[in-house]
Amino acid sequence: MPMTPTRDVFITCAITGSGGTQDRSPHVPRSPEEIANSAIAAARAGAAIVHCHVRDPETGVPSRDPKLYREVTDRIRAADIDMVLNLTAGMGGDLVLGGVEQPLPTGDGTDMVGASERLAHVLECRPEICTLDCGTMNFAEADYVMVNTPGMLRAMGKMITEAGVRPEIEAFDTGHLWFAKHLVEEGVLGAPALVQLCMGVPWGAPDDMNTLMAMVNNVPDDWTFSAFALGRNQMNMVAGSVLAGGHVRVGLEDNLWLEKGVLATNEQLVERARGIVERMGARVVGPDQVRKRLGLVKRDPVG
């Protein structure tokens, strides 16, 4: 696949994530108000899309509570700056085995629920985009598995499509793209699809350029893709994704640091990414251009 750099680039900011980062940086937002305010600041800095999880306001622990999502959604939609809302649908597939000698019963941290419960907040809030993690994968933790079976993904994909929400396929390895293409061929997901290439997440695709290009070469030519990397390679991937013909994602979900010893805010990460994109001769586009490109429909919450 020839390398054709992107000229009109959109930036996604992943605001808070579902990892245990709430105690590692004071800038990781916890409450719906903090999450919404951080998203608004990221939009002012140049993010066209904000990708949101929610957390328990008191403890900072990741949550699936639809009421928290509704508050975040309402605050963002009431803001005086526009942005495309992207909500996660990745929660509810967490399997923690009991250990190598006795995997069952499952351990603390297991959170396995059905497709309807995993999507309850999406169906209520009707964001323009929600994520669909397109495969099961071992993560860095010894006994943790992110579980997304083919049957679960077909069910969730059908529900997302019928709700008129645009799925963002989260691909952590090439096999996830292989299955995503089958979902499109089956009519579960619409075409052309939107893909997020998730690089450097143990133990998925590593975040080197050879692997990025292997992932890109498995994305159909008419699909739109974005990419991110965890930690210190976040900004390297900004440049790499643009060079490879994609868009970019940054944010505190994926990286806490602006530079060595300096903790970042979401808006600082967006500003840094925007500077890289513009110095490469590309243009950062806003939410209206993203909606036009992706065929998105902005909706009010359903009461």
C-alpha positions in Angstrom: 0.0 0.0 0.0 1.6 3.3 -1.0 2.1 5.9 1.8 -0.2 8.9 1.1 -0.1 11.3 4.0 -3.5 12.7 5.2 -4.0 16.4 4.4 -7.2 17.0 6.5 -6.7 15.4 9.9 -9.2 15.0 12.7 -8.0 14.6 16.3 -9.8 12.4 18.8 -9.1 13.0 22.5 -9.6 10.0 24.8 -10.5 11.8 28.0 -10.2 9.4 31.0 -10.3 5.7 30.0 -11.0 2.7 32.2 -7.5 2.0 33.5 -6.3 2.5 37.1 -4.7 5.9 36.3 -6.9 8.0 38.6 -4.3 7.9 41.4 -1.3 8.5 39.2 -2.2 12.0 38.0 -4.3 14.8 39.4 -5.4 15.7 35.9 -7.3 12.4 35.2 -11.0 13.5 35.5 -13.3 11.5 37.7 -16.8 13.2 38.1 -19.1 13.8 35.1 -18.5 17.5 35.5 -14.7 17.0 35.4 -14.9 14.7 32.4 -17.1 17.1 30.5 -15.0 20.1 31.4 -11.9 18.3 30.2 -13.6 17.3 27.0 -14.6 20.9 26.4 -11.1 22.1 27.0 -9.8 19.4 24.6 -12.3 20.6 21.9 -11.1 24.2 22.4 -7.5 23.0 21.8 -8.5 21.3 18.5 -10.1 17.9 19.2 -13.0 17.3 16.8 -14.0 14.1 18.6 -14.0 13.4 22.4 -14.0 9.7 23.5 -15.5 9.3 26.9 -15.6 6.7 29.7 -17.0 7.4 33.1 -15.7 6.8 36.6 -17.2 6.7 40.1 -16.9 10.4 41.2 -15.7 9.4 44.7 -13.2 6.7 44.1 -12.3 7.2 40.4 -12.9 3.6 39.7 -14.2 2.9 36.1 -18.0 2.6 36.0 -20.8 1.6 33.6 -23.5 3.6 35.3 -25.8 5.1 32.6 -26.7 8.0 34.8 -23.0 9.1 34.8 -22.9 8.8 31.0 -26.1 10.8 30.7 -24.7 13.6 32.8 -21.5 13.7 30.8 -23.5 13.7 27.5 -25.8 16.5 28.6 -23.0 18.7 29.8 -21.1 18.2 26.6 -24.1 18.9 24.4 -24.8 22.1 26.5 -21.3 23.4 25.9 -20.7 26.6 23.9 -18.2 24.7 21.7 -19.1 21.9 19.3 -17.6 18.4 19.3 -18.4 14.9 18.1 -19.3 12.6 21.0 -17.8 9.1 21.1 -18.8 6.9 24.0 -17.1 3.6 24.9 -19.0 0.4 24.7 -16.0 -1.6 25.9 -17.0 -2.1 29.5 -18.7 -5.3 30.7 -16.3 -7.8 29.1 -13.7 -8.1 31.8 -12.7 -11.6 32.9 -10.2 -12.1 35.7 -9.4 -15.8 36.2 -8.7 -17.2 39.6 -5.1 -18.2 38.9 -3.0 -20.6 36.8 -3.9 -23.7 38.9 -7.5 -22.9 39.6 -8.9 -20.5 37.0 -12.4 -20.9 38.3 -14.2 -19.4 40.1 -13.2 -16.0 38.6 -11.4 -13.4 40.6 -12.1 -9.9 41.8 -12.5 -7.4 38.9 -14.6 -9.8 36.7 -17.4 -7.8 35.1 -19.2 -9.9 32.5 -22.7 -8.7 31.3 -24.9 -9.1 28.3 -25.0 -7.1 25.1 -28.0 -5.0 26.1 -26.4 -4.0 29.4 -23.1 -3.2 27.8 -24.9 -0.8 25.4 -27.5 0.6 27.8 -25.9 4.0 28.0 -25.3 4.2 24.3 -29.0 3.4 23.5 -30.1 6.1 26.0 -27.6 8.9 25.2 -27.4 8.3 21.4 -23.8 9.6 20.8 -22.7 10.0 17.2 -20.0 7.3 17.7 -19.5 4.4 20.1 -16.6 1.9 20.2 -16.7 -1.8 19.3 -13.7 -3.7 20.5 -13.5 -6.3 17.7 -11.8 -9.2 19.5 -10.8 -11.0 22.7 -7.3 -10.3 23.9 -4.9 -10.9 26.8 -3.9 -7.7 28.5 -0.7 -7.1 30.5 -2.2 -8.3 33.8 -1.5 -11.9 34.5 -5.0 -13.3 34.6 -7.1 -10.6 32.9 -8.8 -11.2 29.5 -10.8 -8.7 27.5 -13.6 -10.8 26.3 -15.5 -10.0 23.0 -16.7 -13.2 21.4 -17.9 -13.3 17.8 -21.5 -13.8 19.0 -21.3 -10.9 21.4 -19.8 -8.6 18.7 -22.5 -9.6 16.2 -25.2 -8.8 18.7 -23.7 -5.5 19.8 -22.9 -4.5 16.2 -26.5 -5.1 15.2 -27.8 -3.1 18.1 -25.4 -0.2 17.5 -26.3 -0.1 13.8 -30.0 -0.2 14.4 -29.7 2.7 16.9 -28.2 4.9 14.2 -24.9 5.2 16.1 -21.7 5.0 14.1 -19.5 2.1 15.4 -15.8 2.9 15.8 -14.0 -0.5 15.4 -11.3 -0.8 17.9 -8.6 -3.1 16.4 -5.8 -4.3 18.7 -4.4 -6.7 16.2 -4.7 -7.8 12.6 -7.2 -10.5 13.4 -9.6 -7.9 14.8 -9.6 -6.2 11.4 -10.2 -9.6 9.7 -13.3 -10.1 11.8 -14.4 -6.5 11.3 -14.4 -7.0 7.6 -16.6 -10.1 8.0 -19.1 -8.0 10.1 -19.3 -5.5 7.2 -19.7 -8.3 4.6 -22.5 -9.8 6.7 -24.3 -6.4 6.9 -23.9 -6.2 10.7 -21.8 -3.1 10.3 -22.2 -0.5 7.6 -19.6 0.4 5.0 -17.3 2.2 4.7 -16.3 1.6 8.3 -14.5 3.7 10.9 -11.5 2.1 12.6 -9.2 2.9 15.5 -5.8 1.1 15.4 -4.8 0.5 19.0 -1.0 0.2 19.1 1.2 -0.8 21.9 -1.4 -2.3 24.2 0.1 -5.5 25.8 -0.4 -8.1 24.2 -1.8 -6.8 21.0 -0.1 -5.1 18.1 3.2 -3.4 19.2 3.6 0.3 18.4 6.5 0.2 15.8 6.0 1.5 12.3 6.3 -2.0 10.6 3.4 -3.2 12.6 1.4 0.0 12.1 1.8 -0.5 8.3 0.8 -4.1 8.6 -2.4 -2.9 10.4 -3.0 -0.2 7.8 -2.5 -2.6 5.0 -5.4 -4.6 6.4 -7.8 -1.6 6.4 -9.9 -1.4 3.2 -9.1 1.6 1.1 -12.5 3.2 1.5 -12.5 2.9 5.3 -11.4 5.8 7.6 -8.8 4.9 10.2 -7.1 6.6 13.1 -4.3 5.3 15.3 -2.9 5.8 18.8 0.0 4.4 20.9 0.3 4.2 24.6 2.7 6.1 26.8 5.9 7.7 25.5 5.2 6.8 21.8 1.9 8.6 21.7 3.2 11.6 19.8 5.4 9.4 17.5 2.2 7.7 16.5 0.6 11.0 15.7 3.2 11.6 13.0 3.1 7.9 11.9 -0.6 7.8 11.5 -0.7 11.0 9.4 2.1 9.7 7.2 0.2 6.4 6.7 -2.9 8.2 5.6 -4.8 8.2 8.9 -6.1 10.4 11.7 -4.9 10.7 15.3 -5.9 10.0 18.9 -4.3 11.4 22.0 -5.5 11.8 25.6 -5.1 10.8 29.2 -6.6 7.4 28.6 -3.5 6.4 26.7 -0.7 8.6 28.1 -0.3 10.7 31.3 2.9 12.6 30.3 3.6 15.7 28.3 7.3 15.0 28.6 9.6 13.3 31.1 8.6 14.4 34.6 5.7 16.6 33.4 2.2 15.4 33.8 -0.2 16.4 31.0 -3.7 17.6 30.7 -5.9 16.5 27.8 -5.8 19.9 26.2 -2.0 20.0 26.3 -1.8 16.6 24.6 -4.2 17.9 21.9 -2.2 21.1 21.5 1.0 19.0 21.1 -0.6 16.7 18.5 -2.1 19.7 16.6 1.4 21.2 16.4 2.8 18.0 15.0 0.0 17.7 12.4 0.3 21.3 11.2 4.1 21.2 11.0 3.7 18.2 8.7 1.8 20.5 6.4 -1.6 19.0 7.2 -4.7 20.8 8.4 -6.6 20.0 11.6 -10.4 19.8 10.9 -13.3 20.4 13.1 -16.5 18.5 14.1 -18.6 19.7 11.1 -16.0 18.3 8.6 -15.9 15.0 10.6 -19.6 14.7 10.5 -19.7 15.3 6.8 -16.9 12.8 6.1 -18.3 10.1 8.3 -22.0 10.6 7.7 -22.7 11.3 11.4 -26.0 12.4 12.9 -26.0 14.6 16.0 -28.9 13.7 18.3 -30.3 14.9 21.5 -30.6 12.4 24.3 -33.7 10.1 24.3 -35.9 10.7 27.3 
